[in-house]
Amino acid sequence: MSLKKKIGILGEKFSENLDFMLNVIKNLNFEPDSLILDIGTGRGKMAFILALSGFKIITGEPESHNWADWQTYARKINVFDKITFKNFQAENLPFEDSYFDAIFANGSFHHFSDKFKAFSEMIRIIKPKPYGKIVIFEFTEEGIEKIRKSYPGHPNATNPVEFMGDLSLNVTIKKGGLINAYIFDKK
């Protein structure tokens, strides 16, 4: 069964923006066993896509912020044993320097309390080139408005580029309608 069909089993919320996300990931050309951090587990969509793509995944949220039952969904598509969950804050990541091949944040960046500090931490724990990619999928204003139909108090959309400060990063932006992909790497 294809990755798209497996994700489709989980329902419409998991299928939204899937083609765009898969295309972005495919074009990054990561090695099959790359170690990837997913910041902001939520329902688990990003972790599932990455696990089904053959990557080793660590995902997490701040303690007591596990608002979604990602474990049930992971078992339903047989990826539970391919994902490691840890509690952590994006602003204080409990990992060694240069530990991950890539870091992903799907719809979570606008929830980080200190976005500048989170960027510094992500840069600290990614490997140097040619790996060392930070991929942030962030909602556009249109995407946030769609979310607000179900969750009226949802925070505003955020452009991650505004928070990279003086960090020496290259950025590529891929526009996807309701979400954009911001791909950062060290210069």
PADOPA-139861 format. One record per residue: chain; residue number from 1; z, x, y of N, C-alpha, C in turn. Coordinates in pm, 1 decimal, always signed. Each point is the difference from the previous one (the first is absolute). Layout:
<rs>
R unit pos       nz       nx       ny      caz      cax      cay       cz       cx       cy
R    A NUM        Z        X        Y        Z        X        Y        Z        X        Y
...
</rs>
This chain:
<rs>
R unit pos       nz       nx       ny      caz      cax      cay       cz       cx       cy
R    A   1     +0.0    +84.5   -117.3     +0.0    -84.5   +117.3     +0.0    +89.6   +124.3
R    A   2    -81.0    -34.8    +98.5    -12.5    +81.5   +120.5   +126.7     -9.4    +85.0
R    A   3    +15.9    +98.5    +85.9   +113.4     +2.6    +91.6     +1.1   -126.7    +85.3
R    A   4   -114.5    -40.2    +52.4     -6.9   -120.6    +83.6    +43.9   -123.8    -76.9
R    A   5    -36.8    -11.4   -126.3    +40.2   -116.3    -79.8   +149.6     +2.2    -27.7
R    A   6    +54.5   +120.4    -27.5   +144.1     +8.7    -23.7    +78.2    -41.3   +124.0
R    A   7    -40.2    +51.0   +115.8    +67.3    -38.2   +124.5    -21.2   -149.1    +26.4
R    A   8   -118.0    -49.9    -30.8    -30.4   -142.3    +20.0    +90.7    -92.6    -79.9
R    A   9    +48.3    +46.5   -114.6    +92.6    -79.1    -82.1   +124.2    -36.7    +81.7
R    A  10    +36.2    +84.0    +93.9   +123.1    -19.6    +77.0    -14.1   -102.3   +112.2
R    A  11   -122.6    -39.7    +29.7    -19.7   -104.9    +99.5    -66.5    +48.2   +127.3
R    A  12    -22.7    -95.9    +87.7    -76.6    +21.6   +122.9    +63.1   +103.4    +93.1
R    A  13   +131.9     -1.5    +14.6    +66.0    +95.4    +90.7    -28.9   +144.8    -40.5
R    A  14    -14.5    +23.8   -128.4    -26.6   +135.0    -47.3   -147.1    +37.1    +13.4
R    A  15    -87.0    -98.4     +4.2   -143.2    +26.2     +7.2    -51.3    +17.8   +142.2
R    A  16    +78.8    -44.5    +99.9    -43.0    +15.5   +138.6    -23.4   +146.0    +33.0
R    A  17   -111.1    +28.3    +63.4    -36.2   +135.2    +45.7    -17.2   +100.5   -113.8
R    A  18     -4.7    -46.5   -123.1     -4.2    +90.1   -115.0   -125.2    +87.3     -1.7
R    A  19   -115.9    -58.0    +22.9   -123.3    +79.7     -2.0     +4.6   +111.8   +103.8
R    A  20    +47.7    -32.1   +119.4    +12.1    +99.7   +106.4    +94.8   +111.9    -42.4
R    A  21   +116.1    -36.5    -52.0    +99.2    +99.2    -40.2    -53.0    +89.0   -112.5
R    A  22    -63.5    -60.9    -99.9    -55.3    +77.4   -111.1   -106.5    +97.9    +48.3
R    A  23    -82.2    -42.0    +93.5   -104.5    +86.4    +54.2    +60.9   +119.7    +73.4
R    A  24   +103.3    -25.4    +79.3    +66.5   +109.7    +71.1    +58.0   +100.7   -100.5
R    A  25    +70.4    -51.2    -99.9    +63.2    +87.8    -99.3   -105.4    +80.1    -76.6
R    A  26   -105.2    -66.4    -42.2   -106.9    +67.2    -75.7    -59.8   +116.1    +80.0
R    A  27    -21.7    -21.6   +129.2    -62.4   +102.6    +83.5    +91.9   +116.8    +34.6
R    A  28   +126.8     -8.6    -36.0    +92.8   +111.2    +24.1    -10.7   +107.1   -109.1
R    A  29    -57.9    -35.9   -114.0    -25.8    +94.8   -108.8   +123.3    +75.2    -48.5
R    A  30   +110.6    -70.7    -19.8   +120.0    +63.1    -53.7    -19.8    +33.3   -147.5
R    A  31    +67.7   +105.5    -44.6     +0.4    +34.4   -141.8    +70.3   -110.8    -77.6
R    A  32    -39.6    -24.3   -125.2    +55.5   -112.3    -77.5   +152.0     -2.0    -13.1
R    A  33    +65.4   +113.7    -10.9   +145.0     +0.9    -17.0    +75.6    +29.9   +129.2
R    A  34    -61.0    -27.0   +113.4    +66.2    +26.8   +127.8   +132.8    -73.6     +8.9
R    A  35    +97.8    +64.8    +61.8   +130.6    -61.3    +22.9     -1.5    -61.7   +139.7
R    A  36    +22.4   -131.1     +4.8    -12.5    -73.4   +125.5   +127.7    -76.9    +28.8
R    A  37    +41.4     +5.3   +125.9   +113.4    -78.2    +47.3    -52.9   -124.5    +69.8
R    A  38    +54.8   -115.1    -36.7    -31.2   -127.5    +64.9   +124.7    -42.6    +76.5
R    A  39     -7.8     +0.4   +132.6   +115.6    -36.1    +82.6     -6.9   -148.1    +34.0
R    A  40   +100.6    -74.1    -44.0     +5.3   -144.1    +26.5    -57.4    -78.7   -115.5
R    A  41    +72.8    -10.8   -108.2    -48.7    -63.8   -122.8    -44.2   -143.2    +21.9
R    A  42    +82.4    -79.2    +67.6    -32.8   -141.9    +17.4    -24.4    -66.6   -133.7
R    A  43   -110.7    -69.6    -13.2    -37.1    -64.8   -126.8    -60.2    +99.6    -99.9
R    A  44    -27.3   +122.0    +43.9    -48.7   +103.1    -90.0   -149.6    +22.2     -0.2
R    A  45    -73.1    -69.4    +84.9   -146.1     +6.2     -3.7    -54.1   +143.4     +4.1
R    A  46    +44.2    +78.9    +95.7    -52.8   +136.3    +12.0    +36.2    +82.4   -122.5
R    A  47   +124.5     -9.6    -45.6    +41.8    +75.2   -119.4    -83.8    -40.0   -120.8
R    A  48    -30.9   -128.8    -14.0    -79.8    -47.2   -114.2   -141.1    +56.0     +5.7
R    A  49    -62.0     -6.8   +116.7   -136.9    +50.7    +15.4     -4.0   +148.7    -35.0
R    A  50    +95.9    +75.1    +50.7     +3.0   +144.7    -25.0    +29.7    +31.2   -146.4
R    A  51    +93.1    -72.9    -60.8    +32.5    +21.6   -141.8   -119.7    -34.3    -88.0
R    A  52    -66.3   -111.4    +29.8   -118.5    -38.5    -78.1   -116.1    +97.1    +20.8
R    A  53     +4.1    +75.9   +109.2   -102.5   +101.8    +26.5    +31.4   +131.6    -69.8
R    A  54   +113.5     +7.7    -69.6    +33.5   +117.6    -79.0    +93.1    +99.1    +66.1
R    A  55    +54.8    -33.9   +116.3    +88.0    +92.1    +70.4   +145.2    -19.7    -42.2
R    A  56    +81.1   +105.0    +21.7   +144.5     -6.9    -22.5    +62.6    -52.0   +129.2
R    A  57    +80.1   -104.4    -10.0    +48.6    -68.6   +119.3   +151.8     -0.6     +8.2
R    A  58    +48.9    +35.3   +118.1   +138.5    -26.0    +37.4     -7.8    -95.3   +117.6
R    A  59    +73.7   -108.3     -7.5     -0.1    -98.7   +107.2   +143.1    -32.2    +37.8
R    A  60    +19.5    -53.7   +118.3   +135.9    -33.0    +38.3    +12.0    -72.0   +131.5
R    A  61   +121.7    -45.2    +20.6    +40.0    -72.5   +119.7   +142.9    +41.8    +33.2
R    A  62    +44.4    -29.6   +122.8   +141.1    +23.9    +30.2    +88.9    -84.0    -91.6
R    A  63   +116.7    +52.1    -29.7    +93.6    -74.4    -83.7    +25.8   -136.4    +62.8
R    A  64     +5.5   -100.8    -83.4    +21.4   -141.1    +36.9   -120.4    -64.0    +69.1
R    A  65   -115.0    +68.0     +3.3   -120.6    -58.7    +57.0   -101.9    -40.7   -107.2
R    A  66    +41.8     -5.6   -123.4    -91.7    -35.7   -108.2    -21.3   -151.3     +1.3
R    A  67    -81.1    -45.2    +92.1    -16.7   -142.9    +23.1    -98.4    -65.6    -95.9
R    A  68    -68.9    +74.3    -78.0   -100.0    -58.9    -89.2    +22.1    +48.1   -143.4
R    A  69    -31.8    -84.4    -93.8    +16.8    +31.9   -141.7   -124.5    +70.7    -52.6
R    A  70    -18.3   +124.2    +39.7   -117.8    +74.4    -42.4     +2.5    +29.4   -149.4
R    A  71   +120.9     +8.5    -60.1    +12.1    +36.9   -140.8    -68.5   -102.8    -91.5
R    A  72    +18.5   -128.4    +28.0    -63.3   -104.0    -81.8   -151.7    +11.7     +5.1
R    A  73    -52.4    +21.1   +119.7   -145.5    +16.0    +14.7    -48.2   +125.1    -73.5
R    A  74    +76.0   +109.6    +10.4    -38.7   +125.7    -65.3     -5.7    -16.5   -151.8
R    A  75    +95.5    -71.9    -55.0     -0.3    -23.8   -145.0   -118.9    -86.6    -39.8
R    A  76    -34.3    -95.5    +83.6   -110.2    -91.8    -30.5   -133.3    +73.6    -15.9
R    A  77    -17.6   +110.1    +75.0   -125.9    +75.5    -10.0    +20.0   +136.9    -65.8
R    A  78   +113.7    +16.6    -68.9    +28.0   +119.9    -80.2     -0.4   +132.0    +77.5
R    A  79    +61.4     +1.1   +117.7    +12.4   +125.6    +73.6   +145.4    +35.3    +31.0
R    A  80    +94.0    -78.3    -49.1   +141.1    +23.2    +32.0    +43.8   +141.9    -36.9
R    A  81    -42.5    +47.5   -116.0    +40.5   +133.3    -45.8    -75.4   +113.0    +69.7
R    A  82    -96.7    -32.1    +85.2    -76.6   +101.4    +72.3    +49.7    +19.3   +143.2
R    A  83   +103.9    -77.3    +37.3    +49.3     +1.0   +137.3   +149.4    +31.2     -1.0
R    A  84    +39.5    +95.0    +83.6   +141.3    +31.8    +17.8    +44.1    -57.2   +133.9
R    A  85   +110.4    -75.3     -1.2    +53.0    -58.3   +123.2   +124.5    +75.7    +43.8
R    A  86     +8.6    +28.1   +131.5   +118.3    +64.1    +59.0    +31.2    -71.0   +131.1
R    A  87   +127.4     -6.5    +32.4    +36.7    -47.1   +133.1     -7.0   +119.0    +95.3
R    A  88    -66.2    -20.0   +113.8     -5.2   +103.2   +103.6    -42.9    -62.7   +131.8
R    A  89    +24.9    +73.5   +106.2    -44.3    -36.7   +134.8   -120.9    +87.0    +34.1
R    A  90   -100.5    -57.6    +63.0   -118.1    +76.7    +39.8    +36.2   +112.5    +96.7
R    A  91   +108.2    -17.1    +73.2    +41.5    +98.2    +99.4    +85.0   +113.1    -58.7
R    A  92    +34.1     -9.7   -127.2    +82.8   +102.0    -64.2    -37.1     +5.4   -148.4
R    A  93   -115.5    +53.3    -29.5    -53.3     -1.8   -136.4    +69.1   +104.9    -87.1
R    A  94    +53.9    -40.7   -116.0    +79.7    +89.8    -85.3    -84.4    +83.5    -96.4
R    A  95   -101.2    +66.8    +52.8    -90.4    +77.8    -83.9    -16.6   +139.6    +59.4
R    A  96    -36.0    +94.7    -86.9    -21.6   +138.2    +42.9   -123.7    +10.9    +88.8
R    A  97     -5.7   +106.1    +77.7   -117.5    +30.1    +81.1   -122.0    +14.4    -91.1
R    A  98   -115.5    -41.4    +49.0   -129.4    +15.2    -70.1     +3.5    -54.2   -143.0
R    A  99    +62.8   -112.9    -21.1    +21.2    -55.4   -133.4   -113.3    -92.8    -46.5
R    A 100    -57.1    -78.3    +90.3    -98.1   -102.7    -37.7   -142.5    +39.4    +36.5
R    A 101    -92.6    -46.3    -83.4   -141.8    +17.0    +29.6    -44.1    -96.5   +110.0
R    A 102    +63.7   -115.1     +5.1    -34.7    -99.8   +100.8   +116.2    -95.5    +20.0
R    A 103     -2.1    -65.0   +115.9    +98.4   -103.1    +32.3    -77.2   -121.8    +48.3
R    A 104    +39.2   -116.0    -50.6    -59.5   -126.3    +41.6   +107.5    -90.0    +59.0
R    A 105    -38.6    -77.2    +98.8    +85.7   -105.3    +56.0    -91.2   -119.8    +24.8
R    A 106    +20.9   -105.2    -74.8    -84.4   -118.6    +11.0    +75.5   -111.6    +71.7
R    A 107    -34.3    -21.8   +126.0    +61.6   -108.1    +75.7   +147.3    +21.3    +28.2
R    A 108    +46.1   +123.0     -7.9   +142.5    +25.7    +21.3    +29.5    +83.2   +124.9
R    A 109    -98.2    +70.6    +52.1    +24.4    +91.7   +112.3    +62.0    -72.6   +119.4
R    A 110    -46.8   -120.1    +30.1    +53.3    -71.7   +116.6   +145.5    -44.7    -20.2
R    A 111    +53.1    +15.9   -121.8   +140.1    -32.0    -27.8    +92.6   +122.4    +12.5
R    A 112    -55.8   +121.5     +6.0    +83.5   +120.2     +8.8    +78.2     -1.7   +131.1
R    A 113   +127.4    +36.7     -6.5    +83.1     -5.1   +120.8    -31.5   +114.9    +96.7
R    A 114    -29.7   +119.1    -50.7    -35.6   +114.0    +84.4   -130.7    +57.4    -53.1
R    A 115   -109.3    -48.5    +55.0   -132.7    +36.0    -49.6    -31.8   +148.5    +20.0
R    A 116    +48.1    +60.0   +109.3    -21.8   +143.3    +23.2    +69.5    +83.0   -108.4
R    A 117   +123.8    -34.2    -29.1    +77.6    +71.3   -102.7    -64.3    -19.6   -137.4
R    A 118    -45.9   -121.9    -28.5    -66.0    -27.1   -128.2   -124.6    +88.6    -15.9
R    A 119    -79.3    +13.9   +105.9   -118.0    +87.1     -5.6    +40.9   +144.3    -29.9
R    A 120   +102.1    +48.3    +65.7    +46.1   +137.1    -23.8    +41.2    +19.5   -145.2
R    A 121    +69.6    -98.1    -54.5    +42.9     +7.8   -139.2   -120.1     -2.3    -95.2
R    A 122    -97.5    -83.9    +28.4   -118.7     -5.8    -86.3    -74.8   +133.0     +1.5
R    A 123    -14.2    +58.5   +117.8    -67.5   +129.4    +12.1    +77.3   +107.2    -77.7
R    A 124   +130.3     -6.3     +5.6    +83.7    +99.3    -68.6    -21.1     -2.9   -151.5
R    A 125    -17.0   -118.2    -58.5     -1.6     -9.0   -146.1   -139.4     -4.4    -62.6
R    A 126   -106.5     -0.6    +81.5   -133.3     +4.8    -61.6    -43.3   +144.8    -18.4
R    A 127    -84.9    +18.5   -100.1    -54.7   +132.5    -27.0   -101.8    +36.2   +107.1
R    A 128    -23.0   +131.0    +17.5   -104.0    +41.4    +94.9   -139.3    -35.9    -52.3
R    A 129   -100.5    +17.4    +86.4   -138.1    -28.6    -38.6    -32.7    +68.4   -130.5
R    A 130    -90.0    -51.1    -79.9    -86.4   -115.1    +23.7    +67.0   -133.7    -28.6
R    A 131   +123.0     +4.3    -50.7    +72.7   -124.2    -23.8    +65.8    -39.9   +130.1
R    A 132   +122.1    -41.6     -7.9    +75.5    -25.9   +120.8    -49.9   -114.6    +85.0
R    A 133    -45.7   -104.5    -60.3    -47.6   -116.1    +75.6   +111.9   -102.6    +17.8
R    A 134     +5.9    -56.9   +118.7    +85.8   -114.5    +28.5    -94.1   -115.6    +29.7
R    A 135    +13.0   -106.6    -77.1    -89.2   -114.5    +15.8    +85.8   -121.2    +35.8
R    A 136    -21.5    -49.8   +120.9    +76.6   -114.9    +47.4    -95.3   -117.7    +15.4
R    A 137    +23.3   -102.8    -80.5    -71.8   -125.8    +16.1    +86.6    -86.7    +90.5
R    A 138    -51.2    -30.1   +116.8    +78.5    -76.2    +96.9    -80.3   -121.6    +46.7
R    A 139    +70.1   -109.1    +16.3    -64.2   -124.4    +40.5    -56.9     +9.6   +140.9
R    A 140   -110.7    -68.5    +20.6    -55.0    -18.8   +133.9    +74.1   -118.6    +62.5
R    A 141    -26.3    -26.0   +126.3    +60.3   -117.7    +65.2    -36.5   -127.6    -75.7
R    A 142   -125.0     -8.7    -46.5    -44.4   -117.5    -76.0    +76.8    -12.4   -131.1
R    A 143    +25.6   +112.6    -63.9    +75.9     +0.1   -124.5   +143.1    -46.9    +21.3
R    A 144    +60.8    +46.3   +109.3   +137.1    -42.1    +31.4     +4.1   -149.7    +30.2
R    A 145    -97.9    -49.1    +72.6     -2.9   -144.2    +31.0     -9.5    -82.7   -128.6
R    A 146    -75.2    +48.2    -96.8     -9.0    -70.7   -128.7   +136.4     -0.8    -70.0
R    A 147    +69.4   +112.7     +2.1   +132.3    +10.0    -61.3    +98.1    -94.8    +69.2
R    A 148    -10.3     -7.4   +132.5    +93.8    -83.4    +76.7    -12.5   -149.3    -30.0
R    A 149   -107.2    -39.8    -63.2    -10.4   -141.1    -40.9   +105.4    -31.9   -105.6
R    A 150    +35.5    +97.5    -81.7   +104.6    -17.2   -101.5   +134.0    +57.9    +44.6
R    A 151     -4.3   +107.2    +79.9   +121.0    +70.2    +44.9     -5.9    +15.8   +152.2
R    A 152    +38.2   -104.1    +74.8    -18.2     -1.7   +146.0    +63.1   +117.6    +75.2
R    A 153   +106.8    +56.1    -47.4    +67.2   +108.6    +70.8    -46.3   +138.8    -37.3
R    A 154   -111.4     +9.3    -70.8    -47.9   +131.0    -46.5    -27.8    +91.8   +118.5
R    A 155    +35.7   +131.0    -11.6    -22.2    +94.8   +110.4   -147.1    +16.3    +35.8
R    A 156    -24.0    +51.5   +119.1   -135.9    +24.9    +48.4    -68.8   +109.3    -81.0
R    A 157   -131.3     -1.9     +6.0    -79.7   +106.7    -60.1    +27.4   +130.5    +75.4
R    A 158    -18.9   +111.3    -68.8    +24.9   +132.2    +57.0   -118.2    +90.4    -30.0
R    A 159    -37.0    +81.5    +97.2   -101.4   +102.6    -21.3    +72.6   +130.7    -30.7
R    A 160     -4.0    +46.7   -124.3    +74.6   +121.2    -36.7    -38.1   +124.2    +81.8
R    A 161   -121.5     +6.1    +52.4    -44.4   +116.2    +77.0    +91.0    +21.7   +121.4
R    A 162    +52.7   -107.7    +55.0    +86.2     +9.0   +118.0   +133.9    +67.9    -29.8
R    A 163    +32.5    +19.7   -128.1   +130.8    +52.8    -37.4     -6.0   +137.0    -67.7
R    A 164   -117.0    +64.6     +0.3     -7.5   +129.9    -63.9    +48.1   +111.0    +93.0
R    A 165    +26.9    -35.3   +124.2    +55.2    +96.3    +94.5    -82.7   +125.8     +8.7
R    A 166    +66.7   +114.4     +5.3    -71.5   +127.3    +11.5    -23.9    +65.6   -135.2
R    A 167    +14.6    -78.2   -106.8    -29.0    +53.7   -133.1   -147.8    +34.9     -7.6
R    A 168    -30.4   +108.0    -63.2   -136.8    +48.5     -9.0    -70.4    -69.0   -117.5
R    A 169    -60.5   -116.0    +29.2    -61.8    -81.0   -104.0   -142.3    -38.8    +36.0
R    A 170    -84.0     -4.8   -101.6   -131.1    -63.2    +12.7    +18.3   -145.7    -40.6
R    A 171    -75.1    -90.1    +58.9     +8.8   -140.2    -38.7   -140.6    -58.7    -10.6
R    A 172    -19.5    -76.7   -105.5   -121.0    -78.0    -19.3    +43.5   -144.6    -10.4
R    A 173    -68.0    -88.0    +72.2    +35.4   -142.6     -3.4   -114.4    -77.0    -64.4
R    A 174    +33.2    -76.7   -101.9    -95.8    -88.6    -66.9    +40.4   -143.2    +34.1
R    A 175    -91.5    -75.0    +59.1    +30.0   -137.5    +40.2    -33.7    -95.8   -113.6
R    A 176    +93.1    -92.3    -25.4    -17.4    -88.4   -113.7    +22.1   -147.7    +27.4
R    A 177     -4.2    -42.7   +123.7    +19.1   -141.7    +28.6   +145.4    -32.9    +27.9
R    A 178    +73.3    -45.0   -102.5   +141.0    -36.4    +17.7    +91.9   +121.8     -7.7
R    A 179    -49.8   +109.2    -58.3    +74.2   +125.5     -4.4    -93.2   +114.6    +35.2
R    A 180    +59.0   +106.1    +49.9    -72.3   +124.3    +21.4    +67.4   +109.2    -83.0
R    A 181    -77.1   +100.7    -35.8    +54.8   +115.5    -72.4     +0.0   +118.2    +96.6
R    A 182   +115.7    +61.0    +15.5    +17.0   +119.4    +81.3    +28.4   +114.3    -97.0
R    A 183    -93.3    +96.1     -3.9    +11.1   +109.4    -95.6    +29.1   +128.2    +77.8
R    A 184   +118.3    +57.3    -23.8    +45.5   +118.7    +71.7     +5.5   +118.0    -96.4
R    A 185    -34.0   +117.4    +52.6    +24.8   +123.9    -72.4    +29.4   +110.2   +100.3
R    A 186    +58.4   +107.3    -49.3    +34.9   +111.4    +87.9   -125.9    +70.6    +45.9
R    A 187     +1.1    +48.0   +123.2   -114.6    +75.7    +53.5     -3.9   +137.4    -60.3
</rs>
